[in-house]
Amino acid sequence: MRKRSWAEPYKIKMVEPVSMISQEEREKAIHEAGYNTFLLRSRDVYIDLLTDSGTSAMSDRQWAGMMLGDEAYAGSENFYHLEEAIRKHYGYKYIVPTHQGRAAEHIISQLLIKEDDFVPGNMYFTTTRLHQELAGGTFVDVIIDEAHDPENLHPFKADINLQKLEDLIKEKGADRIPYVTVSTSVNMAGGQPISMKNLKEVRALTNKYGIKIVHDMTRVAENAWFIKDREPGYENHTVAQIVHEICSLTDAATMSAKKDALVNIGGFLAVNDKELYDKACNLVVIYEGLHTYGGMAGRDMEALAIGITESIQEDHIRARVGQVQYLGEKIMGMGIPIVQPIGSHGVFLDAKRILPHLTQDKLPAQALAAALYVDAGIRGMERGVVSSGRDKKTGEHIYPKLELVRLTIPRRVYTQAHMDVVAESVEAVYENRSSVTGLAFEYEPEYLRFFQSRFRKL
Ligand SMILES: *Cc1c(COP(=O)(O)O)cnc(C)c1O
């Protein structure tokens, strides 16, 4: 059959110029940033793959929605549009807008977790786990073992190991497990999906013990795309139907709308239980704002309502995940080790295998991210020992099995040509990998240290 190419399902109406500074200037910039890509100035970056969070391009419809902001303190019309979009596309009954995802995590953790509780989940997420700990709980990873192996080709690496989950329930008692966190398209595993089959089994098991499921739905549309693409029986479902079905199997959700939902800021907590909703409304006024705006401006809620609708359109999500697959296949074709299968929102370089001369205490992923920036101004981020933090009890580094550099692709922002430039830079760094030296901490903040730590070259 003749090859037929596909292209981005949009055309460009407005541009934002980018430019590349010299290699010498980049060396100076990364040194001044303490070898932490989070501390670089954006103007010194050529292609910014730090995160897909809040970096997406909004559509002309969303920008038009921004002009319809009803900035009333109470009962903004945009809140009702948002509530309608969430009820229609996700199916949850009650929503509390928040300024971003972590605020929703804070509220649900404070409401449901008691001192000495355990909260199982399919791998941790930085802010999610921290809020669970600050509420007195302990996170327990119950993801399948395959998720910790970057070479394992399991199609649903975010699946939960039911045996691990049931063992934990039996050991600690169901009354000490307020809920299970189920994340769709698990970021820390490399953007890997959970299957509908597994989610249904987790639902049956939690029902048996009367335990809730809280859905971290930050990347639910991407997960739904993988289910359509890989899970038998879902080929002919629409992504919209799959998203709805996933949500229907859970009791509540936290959402960082800065990812799949195509806005630059925003989030929400969604619940089905009226009593829990009333309590969340009570907490949100302390930390965020009135329950009809939480932490969001009216115009931002309008853009989000439209973004949710666009995020589940087939053309959009196929191209979104397709662009990530394109970059991943290109890098893999160069013989460079990455997490497989290629994830939904980024390509994860396997720093352990790329830099075997650096032991994990020399922070190989942090060092690789810095080297990549110096080569061509491409900014990725560390997802390894620095992101994992320290053990709450012993104070030691937590050494995760995965030591990765994440190249995260913003939605609807870069073209295929940008992806080619990225792959070529990764290849150049790979060829010179023996010259990459390790790093040591110079400054380390107490919480979420990957954001603000500074390092020095060894
Ligand atoms: C980004 C993210 C969060 C936190 O959301 P923020 O909007 O950054 O506060 C929570 N969970 C996952 C999986 C995320 O990717």
The ligand as an SDF file (V2000), in Angstrom:
LIG
                    3D

 15 15  0  0  0  0  0  0  0  0999 V2000
    0.5140   17.6900   37.0270 C   0  0  0  0  0  0  0  0  0  0  0  0
   -0.0390   16.5710   37.7740 C   0  0  0  0  0  0  0  0  0  0  0  0
   -0.6340   16.7360   39.0320 C   0  0  0  0  0  0  0  0  0  0  0  0
   -0.6330   18.0580   39.7710 C   0  0  0  0  0  0  0  0  0  0  0  0
   -1.3270   19.0300   39.1180 O   0  0  0  0  0  0  0  0  0  0  0  0
   -0.8840   20.5720   39.0940 P   0  0  0  0  0  0  0  0  0  0  0  0
   -1.9000   21.1990   38.1890 O   0  0  0  0  0  0  0  0  0  0  0  0
    0.5070   20.6580   38.5800 O   0  0  0  0  0  0  0  0  0  0  0  0
   -1.0170   21.0840   40.4830 O   0  0  0  0  0  0  0  0  0  0  0  0
   -1.1860   15.6240   39.6260 C   0  0  0  0  0  0  0  0  0  0  0  0
   -1.1310   14.4170   39.0630 N   0  0  0  0  0  0  0  0  0  0  0  0
   -0.5520   14.2050   37.8710 C   0  0  0  0  0  0  0  0  0  0  0  0
   -0.5110   12.8500   37.2760 C   0  0  0  0  0  0  0  0  0  0  0  0
    0.0140   15.2720   37.1880 C   0  0  0  0  0  0  0  0  0  0  0  0
    0.6230   15.0620   36.0100 O   0  0  0  0  0  0  0  0  0  0  0  0
  1  2  1  0
  2  3  1  0
  2 14  2  0
  3  4  1  0
  3 10  2  0
  4  5  1  0
  5  6  1  0
  6  7  2  0
  6  8  1  0
  6  9  1  0
 10 11  1  0
 11 12  2  0
 12 13  1  0
 12 14  1  0
 14 15  1  0
M  END
$$$$
